[in-house]
C-alpha cells in the first residue's frame, strides 16, 4: 500500500481495498537517504492501525541494499541502510522487514552467502531487544542474485549466530521463475516438502502472491495478475487451502493501478479459491504494493 501523504494513509487504503494485512515501504525504496519518522507520524500510524482491523503490517526494504556485494563501499552503505530500515520498522512496531538477499556480482554464491550472514549478524546483535523479524525473500535468480534456491536461504540462516529473528518470505512468481513448479497438487506438495526439509516451514513468515509472466525456470522477475500468467489458478488453490500456512500473512505484488481496482479483483480471485472450511477460518490473503515511500 502506498504511503504517499503519510504513513497512516497506507492503513486507510488497505481498509478500503479489503485487506487483512498490508505491506509498505517506510521510505523511498530507490533512495539511500530518508528523513526520520517524526513522533506525530508514528502516533498517527499506530492510531490508524489500532482501529483498522488489519492484522499484520510488514515493510519491504530498499531495493538499493546489497549486503552480498563484494564491493566494500557498497556493502558498507547497504548494511547501514538495512540497519536504518530495521530501526524504522521498530519505531512503527511492524511485524517484519522483508529484504532481498542480494547479488554476488561475479564473486560467487558461497562468498555472497557468508557476506549476507555476517551483515545480518552484525546488525541484529547490535539490537538485542528488537522485535521485528527479518524475512529473506526468495528471488527469481535474475543476473547474479542469490536466494533463488532454498539452499541459499538455509545457508545464510545456518551461518548466523543471531538467526532466531530471521525467516523467509516465499514469492510465488520468483520461485516458479527459479524452477520450482507449483502447478499441480502433486508438484506443489513436492516443493513444500523441499522447503520444509531444506529451510523449515516454521521459518516461513510471509508470502508474496504473484502469477508469472514467463514460463517455469525462466529466471526472469515479471509479476502477473492472479491466474493470468504461467502459474495459473491451480497453484494458488493449493496454497490458499494449505492449513500449514493459515496464520501466515500473504501479500499481493501484482501490477498496480491508481485506484487499486486490480487488487480487489486479485483478492476476490484468491479468496474464491478457498474451500468452504477455509472460508470459515482466518481471512489471510492480503495486499502489498511495490510503491515508493515518502
C-alpha positions in Angstrom: 0.0 0.0 0.0 1.2 3.5 -0.9 2.3 5.7 2.0 2.0 8.9 -0.1 0.8 11.7 2.0 1.6 10.0 5.3 2.3 6.5 6.7 -1.1 6.3 8.3 -2.8 6.6 4.9 -1.5 3.2 3.9 -3.7 1.7 6.6 -6.7 3.6 5.3 -6.0 2.5 1.8 -5.7 -1.1 2.9 -9.0 -1.0 4.7 -10.7 0.5 1.6 -9.4 -2.4 -0.6 -10.5 -5.0 1.9 -7.0 -6.1 3.1 -6.5 -8.1 6.3 -2.7 -7.3 6.2 -0.6 -4.8 4.3 3.0 -4.3 3.1 4.5 -0.8 2.9 7.8 0.9 2.3 8.7 3.1 5.2 10.6 5.4 2.8 11.5 5.8 -0.8 12.8 2.4 -1.9 15.1 3.8 -4.6 17.0 6.4 -2.5 19.7 5.9 0.2 18.6 8.9 2.3 15.4 9.2 4.3 14.1 11.7 6.8 13.5 10.3 10.3 9.9 9.2 11.2 8.5 12.1 13.3 6.7 11.4 16.6 3.4 12.6 15.1 3.8 10.3 12.1 4.4 7.3 14.4 1.5 8.2 16.6 -0.9 8.7 13.6 0.2 5.4 12.1 -0.3 3.5 15.4 -3.7 5.0 15.9 -4.9 4.2 12.4 -3.6 0.6 12.7 -5.2 0.1 16.1 -8.7 0.8 14.8 -8.4 -0.6 11.3 -9.0 -4.3 11.9 -5.8 -5.0 9.9 -3.6 -7.8 11.3 0.0 -7.9 10.2 1.8 -4.9 8.7 5.2 -5.5 7.2 7.7 -3.4 5.4 9.8 -4.1 2.3 13.4 -3.0 2.4 15.2 -0.7 0.0 15.9 -2.1 -3.5 19.4 -0.5 -3.4 20.6 -2.6 -0.5 23.1 -5.4 -1.5 24.7 -6.9 1.6 26.1 -9.7 -0.7 28.2 -7.3 -2.7 32.0 -7.8 -2.9 32.4 -4.0 -3.2 33.4 -2.9 0.4 31.9 0.6 -0.1 28.5 -0.6 -1.4 28.3 -3.4 1.2 29.1 -0.9 4.0 26.4 1.5 2.7 24.0 -1.4 2.3 24.5 -2.5 5.9 23.9 1.0 7.1 20.7 1.3 5.1 19.4 -2.0 6.2 20.1 -1.1 9.9 18.1 2.2 9.4 15.3 0.4 7.7 15.1 -2.0 10.6 15.1 0.8 13.1 12.2 2.5 11.2 10.3 -0.8 11.4 10.9 -1.0 15.2 9.7 2.6 15.6 6.4 1.7 13.9 6.2 -1.7 15.7 5.9 -3.6 12.4 5.8 -7.4 12.3 8.6 -7.9 9.8 11.1 -6.4 7.4 11.3 -8.2 4.1 14.6 -7.9 2.2 16.2 -9.4 -0.9 19.4 -11.4 -0.1 21.4 -9.5 -2.7 23.6 -10.3 -5.7 27.1 -11.7 -5.7 28.2 -9.5 -8.7 30.5 -12.2 -10.0 32.2 -13.2 -6.7 30.3 -16.5 -6.3 27.3 -17.7 -4.4 29.1 -19.2 -1.4 31.0 -16.0 -0.6 27.9 -13.9 -1.1 26.0 -16.1 1.4 28.7 -15.6 4.0 28.7 -11.8 3.5 24.9 -11.7 4.0 25.0 -13.8 7.1 27.8 -11.7 8.6 26.0 -8.5 7.8 22.7 -9.7 9.3 24.5 -10.9 12.5 26.2 -7.6 12.8 23.0 -5.6 12.7 20.8 -7.9 14.7 23.4 -8.5 17.5 23.7 -4.7 17.9 20.0 -4.6 18.6 19.3 -7.5 21.1 16.0 -6.1 22.2 14.5 -5.8 18.7 11.1 -7.4 18.0 10.9 -7.0 14.2 11.5 -10.2 12.3 13.8 -10.1 9.2 12.5 -12.2 6.3 14.8 -13.2 3.4 12.8 -13.1 0.2 13.1 -15.8 -2.5 14.3 -14.5 -5.8 13.9 -15.4 -9.4 17.6 -15.9 -10.0 17.9 -13.0 -12.4 21.5 -11.9 -13.0 23.8 -12.8 -10.1 21.0 -12.7 -7.4 21.2 -15.2 -4.6 18.1 -16.6 -3.0 16.7 -18.4 -6.0 17.4 -21.8 -4.3 16.1 -22.8 -0.9 19.7 -23.9 -0.1 20.9 -20.3 -0.3 18.4 -19.2 2.4 19.3 -22.2 4.5 23.0 -21.5 4.3 22.6 -17.8 5.2 20.5 -18.7 8.3 22.7 -21.6 9.2 25.8 -19.4 9.1 24.3 -16.9 11.6 24.7 -16.7 15.3 21.5 -14.5 15.7 19.3 -16.5 13.4 16.3 -16.7 15.8 14.9 -13.5 14.3 15.4 -14.5 10.7 12.8 -16.2 8.5 11.9 -16.3 4.8 9.3 -14.8 2.5 8.2 -17.0 -0.3 7.3 -15.2 -3.6 5.3 -17.5 -5.8 6.4 -15.7 -9.1 10.0 -15.8 -8.0 10.2 -19.5 -7.0 8.3 -20.5 -10.2 10.7 -18.5 -12.3 13.6 -20.1 -10.4 12.3 -23.6 -11.4 10.0 -24.7 -8.5 6.8 -26.0 -10.1 3.6 -25.4 -8.2 1.0 -26.0 -10.9 -0.4 -29.3 -9.8 -1.3 -30.5 -6.2 1.5 -33.1 -6.5 4.1 -30.6 -7.7 3.0 -28.1 -5.1 3.4 -30.7 -2.3 6.8 -31.7 -3.6 8.0 -28.1 -3.5 6.7 -27.7 0.1 8.4 -30.9 1.1 11.7 -29.4 -0.2 11.1 -26.1 1.6 10.4 -27.9 4.9 13.4 -30.2 4.6 15.8 -27.6 3.5 14.7 -24.4 5.3 11.8 -25.5 7.6 8.2 -24.4 7.3 8.5 -22.7 10.7 10.8 -20.2 9.1 8.1 -19.0 6.6 6.9 -15.6 7.8 5.2 -14.3 4.7 4.2 -15.0 1.1 4.1 -12.7 -1.9 1.3 -13.9 -4.1 2.1 -13.2 -7.8 1.5 -15.0 -11.0 4.4 -15.1 -13.5 4.6 -13.5 -17.0 7.2 -16.1 -18.1 7.3 -19.9 -18.0 8.8 -22.2 -15.4 12.6 -21.8 -14.9 12.8 -18.5 -16.9 14.8 -16.8 -14.1 13.0 -13.5 -15.0 11.2 -11.5 -12.4 8.0 -10.4 -14.1 4.8 -10.4 -12.0 1.3 -11.0 -13.4 -2.2 -10.9 -12.1 -3.5 -14.0 -10.3 -4.5 -16.7 -12.8 -3.3 -14.6 -15.8 0.2 -16.0 -16.1 2.1 -19.3 -16.4 1.5 -20.3 -12.8 -2.3 -20.4 -13.1 -5.1 -20.7 -10.6 -4.3 -24.3 -9.5 -1.1 -23.3 -7.8 -2.9 -20.6 -5.8 -5.7 -23.0 -4.9 -3.2 -25.4 -3.3 -1.6 -22.6 -1.3 -4.8 -20.9 -0.2 -6.1 -24.2 1.2 -2.9 -25.3 2.8 -3.6 -25.4 6.6 0.1 -25.2 7.4 0.0 -21.5 6.3 -3.3 -20.5 7.7 -1.8 -17.9 10.0 1.0 -16.7 7.7 0.3 -13.3 6.1 0.1 -13.1 2.3 0.6 -10.0 0.2 -0.1 -9.2 -3.4 2.7 -7.6 -5.5 0.7 -7.8 -8.8 0.7 -4.8 -11.2 -1.0 -1.8 -9.7 -3.4 0.9 -11.0 -4.1 4.3 -9.4 -7.3 3.2 -7.5 -6.2 -0.4 -6.6 -9.1 -1.9 -8.6 -6.8 -4.7 -9.8 -6.0 -5.6 -6.1 -9.7 -6.0 -5.4 -10.0 -8.4 -8.4 -7.0 -10.3 -7.4 -8.1 -10.6 -3.8 -11.5 -11.8 -4.9 -9.9 -14.4 -7.1 -7.7 -15.7 -4.3 -10.5 -15.8 -1.7 -12.7 -17.5 -4.2 -10.3 -20.4 -4.3 -10.6 -21.2 -0.7 -12.6 -24.2 0.4 -15.7 -23.8 2.5 -13.8 -24.9 5.5 -11.0 -22.4 4.9 -13.5 -19.6 4.4 -14.8 -20.2 7.9 -11.2 -19.8 9.2 -9.0 -16.8 9.3 -9.0 -14.5 6.2 -5.4 -14.4 5.4 -4.9 -13.1 1.8 -3.6 -9.5 1.8 -2.1 -7.0 -0.5 1.1 -5.1 -0.6 2.3 -2.7 -3.2 5.7 -2.2 -4.9 5.5 1.6 -4.5 7.9 4.2 -3.2 7.7 5.6 0.3 7.7 9.3 1.1 
